[in-house]
Amino acid sequence: MTVVDEVPADANDARGRVAELHAIREQVRRGPSERATEAQHAKGKLTARERIELLLDAGSFHEVEPLRRHRASGFGLEARRPYTDGVITGWGTVHGRTVFVYAHDFRIFGGALGEAHAQKIHKIMDKAIAAGAPLVSLNDGAGARIQEGVSALAGYGGIFQRNTRASGVIPQISVMLGPCAGGAAYSPALTDFVFMVRETSQMFITGPDVVQAVTGEKVSQNGLGGADVHAETSGVCHFAYDDEQSCLEEVRYLLSLLPRNNRENPPVLPTTDPVDRRGEALLDLVPADGNRAYDMRKVIEEIVDDGEFLEVHERWATNIICALSRLDGQVVGIVANQPQTLAGVLDIEASEKAARFVQMCDAFNIPIVTLLDVPGFLPGVDQEHGGIIRHGAKLLYAYCNATVPRISLILRKAYGGAYIVMDSQSIGADLTYAWPTNEIAVMGAEGAANVIFRRQIAEADDPDAMRAAMVKEYKSELMHPYYAAERGLVDDVIDPVETREVLIRSLAMLRTKHADLPSRKHGNPPQ
């Protein structure tokens, strides 16, 4: 029995109708039952409305179609017509800026998507695109509603089409808060960022039972598609957290670093960190010896405002760092090799990770600062057979296609094709700087000497001494810190302690940069 059925028949005046409305609204707010809410909490999960309250500014949520109910019949559906149809949609604010949101309510049909459910999502996505405001999806659904058959599948198609239409137009963030299988996993894959919560959220196309039936492999839900798997192995997940509260707080932080749409710049925040703050620690953080490792994160901390940055894909492809931060209050995207992992080489996963990040920054008007310390591409049969040429070209394409302000800084090594790909001046970097410790070359001195002076070394009475002499000669002729600067391939060699000020002053000059690309429908990037 619904609340409407419980309203007295003679309540036909205005007050009676208003009382009826409030009774219905209260039922919508409470959800299907206390028992369903308790079951959700028992799993360590919040309800859809509790999640929305954590995401949005207090009291800012405006719900759309709370009274929507499905019209399907068969399989007992006609007897179960709950309000909202298992998804809550609407808009509110995060840090005072408009954000659209939809949240699956697992208490109703397990959050499964039916025709009415999908139409609600379609409507809120259309409104987000029209308003030019970010869209956040709080995903906790069991996939397509089987009882509604192909209508449910068509509903997913409408979501995917809108995800694609919104790509690069408004920020799209998917927050995985429960098991999401099949079609429910594809919409997040089309969005800009994916957040997951350990133990309670999973993503997979086919679940463990199907995997076992088809391949004989036994695996748990978390082992197949849990947060750690996607954060470390597949790269599907950008951020993973231990609980929903921390996860949603970080979503709010990410939104503070993004513009509302592709026609605006990211929000600027005042900072007390001086523009001309000297980074004396940088002289000790980066060893002059190119064979010694160090943590590039500490370099970034020393340069950016108050040492704060948000690393994207922190645990996947850790030989490269992608982060959002601020310089003098202005948002910047940072791409940096990480010498602490695989000496900072570029490989298949690092190339994909950085390419996707560069494209996101370019789409949303975020200037890019690239910090180079790269010995080259990772050699190996697995890399070549896995398509390192194709995947490395993705990063090259992303940089070449980017029109936002781009500054590259060579800290130490920059060898071979990896030097070119990591936003060298030759592929369009607006400004290129280097520290006095830089080494820009086709390859390392030892390898180059072995190639160039192979005959002299082989014929020498003391090959080792000859090799050492040739290495020294190669370094002095082609790898000294000012070789590239003398040829105009580096705009200046700077004192490391002045890095922050140089970057901020340069970005300020580039803020009004305008670049036109040739007229085209779209490019055909390497896949």
Disulfide bonds with the S-S distance in Angstrom:
none
